[in-house]
Amino acid sequence: MAQALSWIELDSQALTHNLRLFKAGLSKDTRLMAVVKGEGYGHGMLQVAQAAAQGGADWLGVFHLAEGIKLREAGMKQPILILGYVPLGDLAEAIDFDLRITVSSIESIQTAALAAKKSGKTAFLHLKVETGTHRLGLDKENLEQALTLIDEQPLLELEGAHTHFANIEDTTEHDYAKEQLERFKQIIGHIRKQGFQVPLPHTACTAAAVLFPETHFAVARVGIGIYGLWPSKETYLSALLKDKQTPELQPAMCWKTIVVQIKQVPTGAYVGYGCSYRTTRPTRLAILPVGYANGYDRLLSNRGHVLIDGKRAPIRGRVCMNLCMVDITDIPNVALENEVVLLGGQGKERITAEQMAAWAQTINYEVVTRADPHAPRRLVTKETRGPS
Ligand SMILES: *Cc1c(COP(=O)(O)O)cnc(C)c1O
């Protein structure tokens, strides 16, 4: 098989460490759901799911039916919740693969009832309720009808009910999240009054799991944190203000490539499309086989850095579709096919997802999720990680 020009190494010890941290931060009665949607936030869904299961995750969370099926076909036995929308025509398949289904509309519940009846299998539903995010979520006006429909069909089981906070990562003021939490508690109280047990209410994402134990309920849905990243500076600051110390998360992703050409250019030479960079000294360039088609953001043009031999090499000129150029004038002894770190650590240096996010005007979530989907993902341990 052809050698990959870029690849992603996942630090399995970091993943395990992060999972244990979150697990330890939850009460005995709260289960940990590892959220592996978006191909495991770009880390590789199967690799992360397997590491998560070994590290003590009780549940797995995906967005699509197809992701849930992929996990089942890989032999994952954990309960899996589809957090996103399952098309009406696919509900039967979701039930068949024993996937927990998030429902947020009357139509979905009606169709799930028909599908469950037809297959004779129980459908485990998690009702997503609207509390103020105004994204997926059943409106208050439809709650009675939804409960009646579930009540009428014995093969529909209301296993859970959940909501998602709108404004918990972006601020150190959490009034809005607290309002949502109060609304959620009222709704759960109301559903239970109607005679439903709702064994698994859940609300917490990473930020909520870290900051507010009162959001934990039966399941904490932790995504970004298990990959070793903080949801935001504000969350980090809030945790620091609250507890004077913060959990030591360890980033798990290292994205690497190789040098595919080295060249010397004189002072005054232009580099790349649009001649957007002109050298001010005799310059040595290394050419890297990674560009925006690989998820290496074009906003990194003339702005980002990579690591070679443990040192920073700045990007010169524009990031192309499949290539970019970096300045290695100050890094002696770089050779063809030397390893380059695009994201992650090498020697004493590190390019963090947060730094890359700042260069690309986005958030760390997007940086890791967009890392080249075609690059192979390899789980590595300290022993197999090699020299860098
Ligand atoms: C993605 C997602 C999460 C995880 O959020 P993080 O901030 O990554 O922990 C939790 N719940 C829902 C509904 C989600 O879509």
The ligand as an SDF file (V2000), in Angstrom:
LIG
                    3D

 15 15  0  0  0  0  0  0  0  0999 V2000
  -21.0290   17.1690   20.8640 C   0  0  0  0  0  0  0  0  0  0  0  0
  -21.9720   17.0420   21.9660 C   0  0  0  0  0  0  0  0  0  0  0  0
  -21.5300   16.8570   23.2780 C   0  0  0  0  0  0  0  0  0  0  0  0
  -20.0750   16.9130   23.6730 C   0  0  0  0  0  0  0  0  0  0  0  0
  -19.6750   18.2620   23.8190 O   0  0  0  0  0  0  0  0  0  0  0  0
  -18.1860   18.6130   24.3100 P   0  0  0  0  0  0  0  0  0  0  0  0
  -18.2100   20.0710   24.5340 O   0  0  0  0  0  0  0  0  0  0  0  0
  -17.2810   18.2090   23.2050 O   0  0  0  0  0  0  0  0  0  0  0  0
  -17.9520   17.8190   25.5360 O   0  0  0  0  0  0  0  0  0  0  0  0
  -22.4860   16.6430   24.2510 C   0  0  0  0  0  0  0  0  0  0  0  0
  -23.7970   16.6290   23.9400 N   0  0  0  0  0  0  0  0  0  0  0  0
  -24.2510   16.8140   22.6940 C   0  0  0  0  0  0  0  0  0  0  0  0
  -25.7140   16.7950   22.4410 C   0  0  0  0  0  0  0  0  0  0  0  0
  -23.3650   17.0390   21.6750 C   0  0  0  0  0  0  0  0  0  0  0  0
  -23.8220   17.2360   20.4400 O   0  0  0  0  0  0  0  0  0  0  0  0
  1  2  1  0
  2  3  1  0
  2 14  2  0
  3  4  1  0
  3 10  2  0
  4  5  1  0
  5  6  1  0
  6  7  2  0
  6  8  1  0
  6  9  1  0
 10 11  1  0
 11 12  2  0
 12 13  1  0
 12 14  1  0
 14 15  1  0
M  END
$$$$
